[in-house]
């Protein structure tokens, strides 16, 4: 990764203080159309691939509610709307919070976290940013009549996820690791991830194509369920209608662009989220999908960076 190109510079005063190196692939249905860095780099897509992980659920005809599909693709902030949507889904399945296997953490929403603290309550698994994905896993597991440990690598749910993942990325996964939510995360090439997003962008009328359209459209229709207020995914989808974007841990970011039948995959070498957000926003501007003067474009691609007193101390510079 040390030989990857600089994609983002952090400027303080008149000096470059930090640089973020990375790789980018923009792909169409036939393959890459623009590349920066190493398209063959093998990465863990982390949460950026949740729409792929949800394909078996939708292809089996188990869920069509756009709000639940958006939540299945989400890395949400645990706000009331996220918790209530996941809870209602589990109730309908005849299941509950203890059936989840994602673990608990404090909600990323400051308001939701403050509510828990005031009430003297601990967070539950519904607050986990991946509770929507896991609710989808539970729905598929119940349909398959499988055992409750749906996160095991040899479980029918994860076998179905891996099959779909390898088909849409165009290659056998070279390995897997455990994600932050305890589910397997399958590795792939960066250009394979971009190719998968292009498939979502240009999907056809077969079972998989309809599932891809349903998932991408759900994300675009309910951006607040995909992330939450003030989060980059939500802000970008609101500012660039007709585009679905999704972040992943360790600075992975993807975009689905149906109007141009393009998929985008970004990986920042040092795992800095700020750099991945800056690059994906700059790419949307480059493709004419995001107004460069919009608040979200300026904030993500330029800043400014402020200190605790609110003084401007620097800014970002995206290098493409």
C-alpha positions, 0 to 999 in steps of 0.5 A: 500500500505504500506505493499507492498514490496520494488521494487526500492531503491535509493542509494546516496553514500553508503546509501539507501536514498529512497525506492519505494514500489509496486506490479507486476503481470506477467500473461499468458492467464490462469492467474498470473504466477509470483506475487510481492505484492498485485495482487488484488489491485484495481488501475486506469490503467490511460494511460497504458490501451489505447490499451483497450480503442481503441478496439471498434474503431478497432473492428468496422473496422473504422481504420487500419492505423498502425500509427494512431493505434499507436497514439491512444495508445499513451501518446505522447510528442506533437512533430511535427510527433504527431501533424501532424498525429492527425491533418490529422486523424481529417481532414479525419473525417471532424473534427478539433482541436475544436472537441477534448475534451482533453484540452491543455497543453504545449508539452512535447517535448522541441523542440516543446515547444520552437517552440511555444514560439518563434512563440508566439503561445499557445499550442492547443489540438493536443499537448495534449499527449492524442490527438490520443486516443481522435481522435479515440474516435471521429472516433467511435462517428461519426460512431455511429452518437452520440453527440459530447460530447464523454467523458461523462460516458453515451456516446455510446463511453464510454459505448463501452469502458467500455464493452471492458475493463470489458471483457478483464480484466475479471471483472466488474469495481468497479468504475471510475474517470476522467483522466487527459484528461477528459475521464473516466478511469475505475478501475480494479484489477492489476491482471486483467490488467495483464490478459488483456495484456496477452490477447493482447499477445496471441490473436486469430483470431476472431474480438477481437483477430485481433483488439488486434494484430493490436494495439500491432503490431502498437505500436511495429512498430511505437514506436516513435508515442507511446511516443517520442524521449528519452521517456521510452516507445519508448526506451524500444520498440526499445531496446526489439523488439517484445515487446509492453510497455505502461506507465500510470500516477501515476506509472503504466506500462504494457507490452505485450510479444507475443513470451511468451504469457505474460502480465505484469502490474506494479503499484508503490505505491507512483506514482513515474515514475522513479520506474515504468520505472526501474521495467518494464525494470528489468522485461524485462531483467528477461524474456530475452527480454532486454539486461541488458548491453544495454544503456536503461536497464542500464539507467532505472534500475541503472542510474547513478543519476547525479547532475547539474554539471554532478557528479554521486551522486547515482544510482537505485537498483531494488529489485525483 
